[in-house]
Amino acid sequence: MAQYGNFGPLIGVIYISNTHCTFLIYSTRNAEVLTSHELKLKHIVHHAGWSEYDPNEIWKYTQECMEVAYKNLVILEISPHDIIAVGICNMRGTIVAWDKAGTILHNAIGWTDCRCTSMLKTLLNNVKQNVDYLRPLCGLPLSTCFSALKIKWLIENVPAVTEALENDSLLVGTIDTWIMWNLTGSETCGVHSTDVTNAQYTGLMNIHTLQWDKKLCDFYRIPINILPRIRSNSEIYGYVIEGSLNNLPIASCIGDQTAALLGQLSLEAGQNICSIDDSCFVLLNTGEEYVDSENGLLSLVSHKLGPKANTCYALEGAISNAGSTVQWLKDGLRINTEINSNDNVVEVLNTFLGETSMISSSCSSSILNAECGLAARRSEITFVPAFHGLYSPYWRYDARGILLGLTSQTTAENVTQAAYEATGFQIHEVLEAFKRDTYTWDWKNIKDRLVFGGEYAENSQFVQFIADIVGFVMERPQTTSPNALGAMIAAGITMKVVDKKYARIAYMPPADAVSPTTTSNRRALLYKRWEYAVKKCLNWNNYETFEADIALFAQRERDTNLPIRRSLPGSIFLTSAFVFLIVAKFLSQHNIS
């Protein structure tokens, strides 16, 4: 490394998240981010449940971020010639369709988009509601969050896409593929490729061969020839054409959540990580062991660091609403989601009107319970934020959100607490599913520890509520964007300036720890209430039990005769009783014995 400056060889990473486009420049010596530039993406919502992005805007912002970061490096008097490669990290599942001339045929459809619900319903009817019908081939359940249904929708509903398909000019791919195609020359000589982690999230890649599977493509009626070439996470895909980084190799490509597994340095089997953003993803490193989930998890390729490298796997739990639930409270319900608390004997509770209520309490702020009085009772309500269905471990597109236990004393803060706890409950479900899927592992020797990061990782109250619900020590490494760091490590391996062993030693940052403050008994009680709420959530539109519910409500009103009056046997009983009374009166009047 003598020919480089004080920071050694540098690697730039393009990171496209659900909300931002970012370019970061890393020192491979110590994983320090020397400079970065970020632009916010416009989220396009035409209809409820739809989620789109402008691919041209993504590409424009990518170029701008790269140029600004490059100039920043010059301002810092760090030689930009020390940059040796570029890596790509992106949100998985978001799909783009364009033609070979470079014309965008439709907005990119986001991974959370649920316009394909009716298609999913039809497919599930065809396979007798078996959500795991394709799991043996692709490791994934049938769901709208994977790309295959979005590609199918584009082909069947967008004339420009259909025409391009007929003319043999259609190209599709996830965001990494779109960026890479443009970086490497677009219509002139653009590389149409993707990596194993993004390819799997389409639902079209065979988890065992790591190639597109004809049976999967035939199931969705998607031609294989429109899909990009699948490659490993660490290899040279092509070279940047034009711009400040002209001629630099693109040395890595990896999906954001599996990149975070690398970036958080959770490199050993049994290590967990959790990313808390608008959505939440919990991953378990299973090493080189492929675990076929039987408990509603995703069986994934976590990384393949080179064409000839061994494939490493992970189990993943996908939670559709985490930070977005809190944002919904702010934007949709106009609730102040700040929780004001301290560990003194007095708690100050703020409502969304700005009013305060003072309560005396001998408990800490993190364990408010029924003895704390007034509306401060923590977990008196349960919130299941299934706005567009539930993902892991249920995979029910038809589930809807539910809020139980409201009283006249419920405050905005109580609702916020329930929203925070909802993420904790869902993480807890995933962690328990990890153990059930890996029943042959010795979990006694694996620490109850969860490494976390993400946009909402800085919200201390949020994290404390999660720790209390899951009962794990939550560790927050002081790492800038672990997702992008994972892509840097993958590129460093390609360029032979980084390996896993070096990364584990040189890149391990200090970490904050948040410990649970509830008892296991209290946690179990809260979880039972959550399970009850989820059952209601899954059956919110089930009218089969309507009559039974009416009878139950009547019983609560002490109308004990309603079940008799509403039933055929009860009617027979009343009629026969009336007849017997008439007969008895007749016999008594005529002294017949």
FIMARKE-343147 format. One record per residue (C-alpha): residue number from 0; residue in one letter; x, y, z. Coordinates in pm, whole numbers, plus 50000, padded with zeros to 5 digits. Last residue first. Example, Ala and Ser with C-alpha at 12.3 -4.5 7.8 and 13.67 -1.06 7.14 Angstrom:
// FIMARKE-343147
NODE_1_s_51367_49894_50714
NODE_0_a_51230_49550_50780
//
This chain:
// FIMARKE-343147
NODE_592_s_39480_46279_53715
NODE_591_i_39203_46458_53538
NODE_590_n_39034_46717_53753
NODE_589_h_38881_46884_53447
NODE_588_q_39036_47228_53514
NODE_587_s_39369_47071_53616
NODE_586_l_39390_46868_53294
NODE_585_f_39326_47173_53075
NODE_584_k_39584_47380_53265
NODE_583_a_39846_47106_53223
NODE_582_v_39768_47074_52850
NODE_581_i_39805_47449_52800
NODE_580_l_40133_47456_52996
NODE_579_f_40269_47158_52803
NODE_578_v_40197_47330_52472
NODE_577_f_40386_47642_52587
NODE_576_a_40683_47431_52692
NODE_575_s_40680_47254_52355
NODE_574_t_40695_47587_52172
NODE_573_l_40971_47724_52397
NODE_572_f_41186_47410_52362
NODE_571_i_41138_47395_51986
NODE_570_s_41252_47755_51961
NODE_569_g_41556_47678_52177
NODE_568_p_41643_47379_51956
NODE_567_l_41628_47612_51653
NODE_566_s_41862_47870_51809
NODE_565_r_41839_48249_51850
NODE_564_r_41593_48241_52141
NODE_563_i_41811_47999_52334
NODE_562_p_42134_48197_52279
NODE_561_l_41942_48516_52367
NODE_560_n_41805_48391_52701
NODE_559_t_42112_48488_52908
NODE_558_d_42086_48857_52825
NODE_557_r_42346_48958_53083
NODE_556_e_42494_49230_52862
NODE_555_r_42809_49018_52838
NODE_554_q_42587_48734_52717
NODE_553_a_42454_48956_52442
NODE_552_f_42807_49034_52323
NODE_551_l_42889_48663_52314
NODE_550_a_42571_48581_52121
NODE_549_i_42658_48848_51864
NODE_548_d_43011_48707_51840
NODE_547_a_42878_48356_51775
NODE_546_e_42654_48489_51499
NODE_545_f_42944_48675_51335
NODE_544_t_43186_48382_51352
NODE_543_e_43185_48323_50976
NODE_542_y_43224_48693_50911
NODE_541_n_43601_48685_50869
NODE_540_n_43714_49033_50767
NODE_539_w_43945_49096_51067
NODE_538_n_44068_48737_51067
NODE_537_l_44445_48789_51052
NODE_536_c_44426_49100_51271
NODE_535_k_44212_48923_51531
NODE_534_k_44467_48644_51548
NODE_533_v_44742_48908_51570
NODE_532_a_44567_49071_51867
NODE_531_y_44555_48742_52059
NODE_530_e_44923_48681_51989
NODE_529_w_45005_49031_52116
NODE_528_r_44815_48970_52440
NODE_527_k_45009_48650_52490
NODE_526_y_45331_48846_52424
NODE_525_l_45254_49094_52699
NODE_524_l_45212_48814_52952
NODE_523_a_45534_48644_52841
NODE_522_r_45727_48969_52880
NODE_521_r_45592_49023_53230
NODE_520_n_45698_48673_53324
NODE_519_s_46043_48720_53167
NODE_518_t_46098_49034_53372
NODE_517_t_46134_49373_53209
NODE_516_t_46442_49594_53192
NODE_515_p_46610_49468_52876
NODE_514_s_46967_49590_52815
NODE_513_v_47078_49853_52564
NODE_512_a_47442_49837_52458
NODE_511_d_47654_50093_52273
NODE_510_a_47931_49968_52047
NODE_509_p_48294_50045_51968
NODE_508_p_48392_49966_51607
NODE_507_m_48526_49640_51457
NODE_506_y_48684_49740_51124
NODE_505_a_49047_49643_51177
NODE_504_i_49018_49297_51334
NODE_503_r_48703_49155_51172
NODE_502_a_48789_49331_50845
NODE_501_y_49135_49173_50839
NODE_500_k_48990_48825_50885
NODE_499_k_48720_48878_50625
NODE_498_d_48965_48995_50359
NODE_497_v_49061_49339_50228
NODE_496_v_49305_49479_49967
NODE_495_k_49261_49195_49716
NODE_494_m_49061_49405_49468
NODE_493_t_48771_49159_49477
NODE_492_i_48796_49135_49857
NODE_491_g_48790_49515_49880
NODE_490_a_48473_49519_49668
NODE_489_a_48298_49284_49911
NODE_488_i_48424_49486_50208
NODE_487_m_48296_49807_50048
NODE_486_a_47955_49650_49983
NODE_485_g_47934_49550_50349
NODE_484_l_48032_49903_50450
NODE_483_a_47742_50035_50241
NODE_482_n_47495_49826_50443
NODE_481_p_47671_49909_50772
NODE_480_s_47588_50279_50713
NODE_479_t_47823_50465_50948
NODE_478_t_47920_50221_51222
NODE_477_q_47904_50300_51592
NODE_476_p_47801_49944_51674
NODE_475_r_47457_49927_51840
NODE_474_e_47418_49623_52063
NODE_473_m_47072_49523_52190
NODE_472_v_47084_49284_52485
NODE_471_f_46794_49048_52429
NODE_470_g_46463_49013_52617
NODE_469_v_46260_49057_52296
NODE_468_i_45999_49291_52449
NODE_467_d_46222_49494_52678
NODE_466_a_46493_49529_52412
NODE_465_i_46232_49655_52162
NODE_464_f_46101_49913_52409
NODE_463_q_46457_50028_52476
NODE_462_v_46531_50059_52103
NODE_461_f_46232_50287_52043
NODE_460_q_46313_50494_52351
NODE_459_s_46672_50540_52234
NODE_458_n_46584_50655_51882
NODE_457_e_46928_50638_51718
NODE_456_a_46854_50297_51565
NODE_455_y_46565_50449_51370
NODE_454_e_46765_50502_51049
NODE_453_g_46936_50165_51067
NODE_452_g_47144_49959_51305
NODE_451_f_47119_49652_51524
NODE_450_v_47330_49375_51673
NODE_449_l_47110_49136_51873
NODE_448_r_47249_48937_52162
NODE_447_d_47102_48645_52352
NODE_446_k_47437_48463_52343
NODE_445_i_47477_48132_52163
NODE_444_n_47610_47847_52380
NODE_443_k_47266_47741_52501
NODE_442_w_47145_47756_52140
NODE_441_d_47311_47425_52057
NODE_440_w_47191_47392_51699
NODE_439_t_46980_47099_51576
NODE_438_y_46655_47296_51621
NODE_437_t_46771_47554_51367
NODE_436_d_46427_47633_51220
NODE_435_r_46264_47647_51565
NODE_434_k_46538_47873_51699
NODE_433_f_46512_48119_51409
NODE_432_a_46131_48116_51446
NODE_431_e_46173_48239_51805
NODE_430_l_46391_48525_51681
NODE_429_v_46131_48612_51414
NODE_428_e_45844_48625_51663
NODE_427_h_46053_48842_51896
NODE_426_i_46125_49082_51609
NODE_425_q_45749_49109_51553
NODE_424_f_45688_49178_51922
NODE_423_g_45961_49441_51931
NODE_422_t_45823_49619_51624
NODE_421_a_45480_49625_51791
NODE_420_e_45638_49762_52110
NODE_419_y_45726_50089_51940
NODE_418_a_45371_50124_51806
NODE_417_a_45224_50038_52148
NODE_416_q_45440_50306_52308
NODE_415_t_45324_50556_52045
NODE_414_v_44960_50468_52116
NODE_413_n_45018_50520_52489
NODE_412_e_45186_50853_52416
NODE_411_a_44885_50970_52218
NODE_410_t_44675_50907_52525
NODE_409_t_44424_50642_52629
NODE_408_q_44207_50762_52919
NODE_407_s_43874_50719_52740
NODE_406_t_43976_50359_52674
NODE_405_l_44141_50176_52383
NODE_404_g_44228_49809_52430
NODE_403_l_44295_49697_52074
NODE_402_l_44442_49867_51766
NODE_401_i_44431_49666_51442
NODE_400_g_44613_49675_51112
NODE_399_r_44506_49452_50825
NODE_398_a_44581_49095_50718
NODE_397_d_44496_49003_50356
NODE_396_y_44854_48971_50230
NODE_395_r_44925_48704_50489
NODE_394_w_45287_48594_50494
NODE_393_y_45268_48475_50857
NODE_392_p_45630_48460_50980
NODE_391_s_45729_48701_50847
NODE_390_y_45514_48936_50635
NODE_389_l_45183_49077_50757
NODE_388_g_44943_49265_50535
NODE_387_h_44948_49613_50384
NODE_386_f_44880_49825_50693
NODE_385_a_44960_49542_50932
NODE_384_p_45046_49775_51219
NODE_383_v_44937_49547_51509
NODE_382_f_44882_49779_51808
NODE_381_t_44812_49650_52159
NODE_380_i_44671_49865_52439
NODE_379_e_44727_49842_52813
NODE_378_s_45091_49802_52713
NODE_377_r_45220_50068_52953
NODE_376_r_44980_50215_53195
NODE_375_a_45042_50586_53171
NODE_374_a_44674_50667_53133
NODE_373_l_44621_50708_53506
NODE_372_g_44818_50493_53750
NODE_371_c_45177_50369_53781
NODE_370_e_45052_50048_53939
NODE_369_a_44930_49922_53602
NODE_368_n_45277_49922_53457
NODE_367_l_45546_50159_53335
NODE_366_i_45866_49963_53296
NODE_365_s_46107_50182_53101
NODE_364_s_46037_50493_53300
NODE_363_s_46132_50319_53622
NODE_362_c_45873_50216_53880
NODE_361_s_45788_50397_54201
NODE_360_s_45541_50619_54029
NODE_359_s_45348_50934_54098
NODE_358_i_45175_51077_53798
NODE_357_m_45179_51419_53642
NODE_356_s_44964_51480_53336
NODE_355_t_45073_51716_53063
NODE_354_e_44881_51886_52784
NODE_353_g_45049_51943_52448
NODE_352_l_44743_51845_52250
NODE_351_f_44925_51531_52129
NODE_350_t_44945_51422_52489
NODE_349_n_45257_51459_52702
NODE_348_l_45322_51232_53001
NODE_347_v_45556_51353_53274
NODE_346_e_45663_51079_53510
NODE_345_v_45759_51147_53872
NODE_344_v_45963_50906_54081
NODE_343_n_46273_50972_53874
NODE_342_d_46395_50754_53590
NODE_341_n_46304_50991_53313
NODE_340_s_46042_51005_53040
NODE_339_n_45917_51213_52751
NODE_338_i_45807_50990_52465
NODE_337_e_45819_51182_52137
NODE_336_t_45559_51060_51889
NODE_335_n_45360_51382_51870
NODE_334_i_45049_51260_51693
NODE_333_r_44915_51420_51377
NODE_332_l_44718_51102_51292
NODE_331_g_44848_51046_50939
NODE_330_d_45177_51233_50939
NODE_329_k_45310_51170_51289
NODE_328_l_45137_50837_51361
NODE_327_w_45224_50724_51010
NODE_326_q_45590_50811_51073
NODE_325_v_45586_50591_51383
NODE_324_t_45441_50306_51178
NODE_323_s_45695_50374_50902
NODE_322_g_45969_50313_51159
NODE_321_a_45853_49951_51181
NODE_320_n_45615_49828_50912
NODE_319_s_45682_49544_50667
NODE_318_i_45871_49306_50892
NODE_317_a_46093_49061_50702
NODE_316_g_46252_48774_50894
NODE_315_e_46567_48642_50734
NODE_314_l_46759_48316_50752
NODE_313_a_47113_48329_50620
NODE_312_y_47345_48158_50377
NODE_311_c_47708_48154_50268
NODE_310_t_47819_48030_49926
NODE_309_n_48178_47912_49898
NODE_308_a_48403_48122_49679
NODE_307_k_48471_48035_49313
NODE_306_p_48293_48332_49157
NODE_305_g_48391_48555_49453
NODE_304_l_48248_48662_49788
NODE_303_k_47920_48471_49776
NODE_302_h_47691_48640_50023
NODE_301_s_47381_48602_50242
NODE_300_v_47205_48357_50009
NODE_299_l_46864_48342_50165
NODE_298_s_46607_48117_50331
NODE_297_l_46321_48355_50414
NODE_296_l_46128_48284_50734
NODE_295_g_45774_48149_50777
NODE_294_n_45847_47866_51015
NODE_293_e_45955_47570_50801
NODE_292_s_46269_47740_50679
NODE_291_d_46506_47544_50458
NODE_290_v_46842_47603_50626
NODE_289_y_47144_47618_50395
NODE_288_e_47458_47563_50599
NODE_287_e_47762_47758_50478
NODE_286_g_47726_48005_50763
NODE_285_t_47377_48022_50915
NODE_284_n_47390_48399_50981
NODE_283_l_47056_48504_51128
NODE_282_l_46889_48811_50983
NODE_281_v_46622_49048_51116
NODE_280_f_46475_49302_50877
NODE_279_c_46261_49601_50975
NODE_278_s_46066_49840_50757
NODE_277_d_46079_50218_50773
NODE_276_d_46427_50156_50913
NODE_275_i_46536_49920_51189
NODE_274_s_46802_49681_51062
NODE_273_c_46855_49377_51289
NODE_272_i_47155_49147_51308
NODE_271_n_47196_48800_51450
NODE_270_q_47506_48583_51490
NODE_269_g_47459_48207_51500
NODE_268_a_47703_48122_51221
NODE_267_e_47997_48364_51228
NODE_266_l_48053_48670_51009
NODE_265_s_47840_48924_51191
NODE_264_l_48086_49197_51093
NODE_263_q_47808_49461_51103
NODE_262_g_47905_49542_50743
NODE_261_l_47883_49180_50632
NODE_260_l_47533_49128_50775
NODE_259_a_47449_49478_50652
NODE_258_a_47531_49367_50296
NODE_257_t_47270_49091_50340
NODE_256_q_47020_49365_50417
NODE_255_d_47122_49602_50136
NODE_254_g_47154_49368_49841
NODE_253_i_47504_49320_49699
NODE_252_c_47722_49432_49407
NODE_251_s_48099_49444_49409
NODE_250_a_48403_49538_49200
NODE_249_i_48274_49796_48954
NODE_248_p_48613_49876_48800
NODE_247_l_48732_50237_48761
NODE_246_n_48770_50351_48398
NODE_245_n_48602_50690_48452
NODE_244_l_48551_50787_48815
NODE_243_s_48521_51160_48744
NODE_242_g_48261_51104_48474
NODE_241_e_48263_50875_48173
NODE_240_i_48246_50494_48153
NODE_239_v_48272_50298_48477
NODE_238_y_48413_49952_48421
NODE_237_g_48257_49605_48425
NODE_236_y_48128_49342_48664
NODE_235_i_48460_49282_48841
NODE_234_e_48404_49022_49110
NODE_233_s_48278_49002_49466
NODE_232_n_47902_48958_49509
NODE_231_s_47878_48662_49270
NODE_230_r_47710_48680_48929
NODE_229_i_47363_48644_48778
NODE_228_r_47314_48766_48420
NODE_227_p_47019_49000_48380
NODE_226_l_46659_48893_48300
NODE_225_i_46483_48961_47967
NODE_224_n_46599_48625_47824
NODE_223_i_46431_48425_48103
NODE_222_p_46082_48501_47969
NODE_221_i_45828_48555_48254
NODE_220_r_45513_48342_48267
NODE_219_y_45504_48349_48652
NODE_218_f_45511_47969_48681
NODE_217_d_45723_47950_48365
NODE_216_c_45990_48168_48527
NODE_215_l_45995_47947_48837
NODE_214_k_46016_47630_48632
NODE_213_k_46290_47777_48411
NODE_212_d_46510_47868_48710
NODE_211_w_46745_48163_48689
NODE_210_q_47082_48066_48836
NODE_209_l_47217_48020_49189
NODE_208_t_47200_47639_49141
NODE_207_h_47057_47567_49488
NODE_206_i_46851_47879_49557
NODE_205_n_46703_47870_49207
NODE_204_m_46648_48232_49108
NODE_203_l_46303_48361_49009
NODE_202_g_46174_48491_49343
NODE_201_t_46303_48839_49257
NODE_200_y_46478_48847_49593
NODE_199_q_46710_48571_49474
NODE_198_a_46852_48789_49201
NODE_197_n_46934_49069_49446
NODE_196_t_47138_48835_49666
NODE_195_v_47300_48643_49377
NODE_194_d_47428_48951_49196
NODE_193_t_47299_49140_48893
NODE_192_s_47402_49190_48533
NODE_191_h_47313_49377_48213
NODE_190_v_47644_49548_48135
NODE_189_g_47599_49857_47918
NODE_188_c_47789_49876_47589
NODE_187_t_47628_50149_47382
NODE_186_e_47274_50152_47523
NODE_185_s_47401_50210_47880
NODE_184_g_47780_50261_47893
NODE_183_t_47904_50085_48206
NODE_182_l_47758_50319_48466
NODE_181_n_47414_50308_48302
NODE_180_w_47387_49928_48303
NODE_179_m_47528_49921_48659
NODE_178_i_47263_50163_48786
NODE_177_w_46977_49967_48627
NODE_176_t_47114_49632_48746
NODE_175_d_47159_49760_49102
NODE_174_i_46801_49892_49101
NODE_173_t_46654_49550_49018
NODE_172_g_46633_49432_48660
NODE_171_v_46436_49430_48341
NODE_170_l_46538_49462_47976
NODE_169_l_46297_49455_47682
NODE_168_s_46425_49485_47325
NODE_167_d_46301_49157_47179
NODE_166_n_46037_49342_46974
NODE_165_e_45752_49149_47139
NODE_164_l_45897_49225_47482
NODE_163_a_45934_49593_47394
NODE_162_e_45567_49599_47288
NODE_161_t_45453_49437_47613
NODE_160_v_45659_49686_47817
NODE_159_a_45515_49983_47624
NODE_158_p_45163_49842_47667
NODE_157_v_45192_49831_48050
NODE_156_n_44946_49592_48219
NODE_155_e_45044_49232_48146
NODE_154_i_45422_49270_48116
NODE_153_l_45441_49520_48401
NODE_152_w_45225_49301_48628
NODE_151_k_45443_48996_48560
NODE_150_i_45755_49196_48643
NODE_149_k_45590_49311_48969
NODE_148_l_45488_48952_49049
NODE_147_a_45847_48837_49010
NODE_146_s_46001_49117_49217
NODE_145_f_45932_49000_49571
NODE_144_c_45714_49203_49810
NODE_143_t_45388_49073_49660
NODE_142_s_45432_48736_49827
NODE_141_l_45459_48364_49752
NODE_140_p_45706_48222_50001
NODE_139_l_46083_48227_49943
NODE_138_g_46365_47970_49939
NODE_137_c_46367_47968_49556
NODE_136_l_46312_47605_49457
NODE_135_p_46181_47438_49774
NODE_134_r_45987_47762_49855
NODE_133_l_45774_47758_49541
NODE_132_y_45451_47624_49698
NODE_131_d_45521_47785_50036
NODE_130_v_45208_48006_50029
NODE_129_n_44996_47696_49970
NODE_128_q_44651_47851_49924
NODE_127_k_44536_47560_49703
NODE_126_v_44805_47622_49438
NODE_125_n_44572_47787_49183
NODE_124_n_44394_47986_49456
NODE_123_l_44734_48116_49570
NODE_122_l_44812_48227_49215
NODE_121_t_44480_48414_49190
NODE_120_k_44530_48588_49525
NODE_119_l_44881_48688_49423
NODE_118_m_44749_48844_49104
NODE_117_s_44487_49034_49306
NODE_116_t_44757_49157_49543
NODE_115_c_44983_49278_49261
NODE_114_r_44933_49646_49342
NODE_113_c_45109_49581_49674
NODE_112_d_45419_49802_49648
NODE_111_t_45663_49743_49937
NODE_110_w_45945_49642_49699
NODE_109_g_45908_49962_49500
NODE_108_i_45800_49964_49135
NODE_107_a_46043_50162_48918
NODE_106_n_45846_50398_48695
NODE_105_h_45753_50260_48356
NODE_104_l_45906_50204_48011
NODE_103_i_46235_50387_48068
NODE_102_t_46410_50436_47734
NODE_101_g_46774_50322_47725
NODE_100_a_46780_50204_47362
NODE_99_k_46782_49844_47488
NODE_98_d_46444_49896_47650
NODE_97_w_46357_49971_48011
NODE_96_a_46185_49797_48304
NODE_95_v_46285_49861_48668
NODE_94_i_46213_49651_48980
NODE_93_t_46241_49717_49353
NODE_92_g_46291_49382_49530
NODE_91_r_46617_49464_49705
NODE_90_m_46725_49805_49824
NODE_89_n_47074_49874_49694
NODE_88_c_47448_49836_49743
NODE_87_i_47694_49894_49460
NODE_86_g_48074_49894_49481
NODE_85_v_48331_50113_49307
NODE_84_a_48704_50053_49272
NODE_83_i_49061_50182_49319
NODE_82_i_49011_50530_49463
NODE_81_d_49363_50648_49550
NODE_80_h_49359_50868_49237
NODE_79_p_49113_51088_49425
NODE_78_s_49415_51216_49624
NODE_77_i_49307_51348_49960
NODE_76_e_49343_51723_49993
NODE_75_l_49008_51751_50176
NODE_74_i_48889_51975_49890
NODE_73_v_48989_51699_49646
NODE_72_l_48784_51446_49842
NODE_71_n_48490_51685_49841
NODE_70_k_48516_51703_49461
NODE_69_y_48481_51323_49437
NODE_68_a_48188_51327_49682
NODE_67_v_48015_51592_49467
NODE_66_e_48071_51396_49143
NODE_65_m_47952_51063_49285
NODE_64_c_47644_51218_49444
NODE_63_e_47552_51393_49119
NODE_62_q_47588_51076_48911
NODE_61_t_47375_50876_49153
NODE_60_y_47119_51157_49165
NODE_59_k_47078_51144_48786
NODE_58_w_47048_50762_48791
NODE_57_i_46785_50767_49063
NODE_56_e_46600_51052_48890
NODE_55_n_46594_50853_48566
NODE_54_p_46458_50553_48754
NODE_53_d_46165_50760_48892
NODE_52_y_46040_50579_49202
NODE_51_e_45714_50398_49277
NODE_50_s_45506_50265_49567
NODE_49_w_45139_50169_49543
NODE_48_g_44940_50073_49854
NODE_47_a_44688_50354_49813
NODE_46_h_44714_50493_49461
NODE_45_h_44954_50714_49266
NODE_44_v_45232_50714_49529
NODE_43_i_45571_50841_49409
NODE_42_h_45858_50857_49659
NODE_41_k_46105_51126_49555
NODE_40_l_46458_51028_49648
NODE_39_k_46661_51232_49897
NODE_38_l_47016_51318_49801
NODE_37_e_47335_51216_49981
NODE_36_h_47704_51300_49953
NODE_35_s_47993_51126_50124
NODE_34_t_48343_51187_50253
NODE_33_l_48624_51008_50431
NODE_32_v_48406_50726_50564
NODE_31_e_48649_50534_50784
NODE_30_a_48670_50158_50716
NODE_29_n_49015_50136_50884
NODE_28_r_49266_50077_50603
NODE_27_t_49008_50038_50326
NODE_26_s_48940_50411_50351
NODE_25_y_48586_50459_50235
NODE_24_i_48419_50697_49990
NODE_23_l_48040_50715_50021
NODE_22_f_47783_50787_49750
NODE_21_t_47422_50815_49863
NODE_20_c_47076_50798_49705
NODE_19_h_46802_50824_49963
NODE_18_t_46459_50701_50077
NODE_17_n_46419_50330_50009
NODE_16_s_46797_50292_49991
NODE_15_i_47038_50331_49698
NODE_14_y_47402_50303_49811
NODE_13_i_47682_50370_49564
NODE_12_v_48010_50278_49730
NODE_11_g_48355_50428_49663
NODE_10_i_48670_50240_49760
NODE_9_l_48998_50395_49876
NODE_8_p_49348_50248_49885
NODE_7_g_49553_50353_50189
NODE_6_f_49435_50633_50417
NODE_5_n_49773_50804_50444
NODE_4_g_49820_50814_50068
NODE_3_y_49874_50522_49827
NODE_2_q_50188_50390_49659
NODE_1_a_50307_50228_49983
NODE_0_m_50000_50000_50000
//
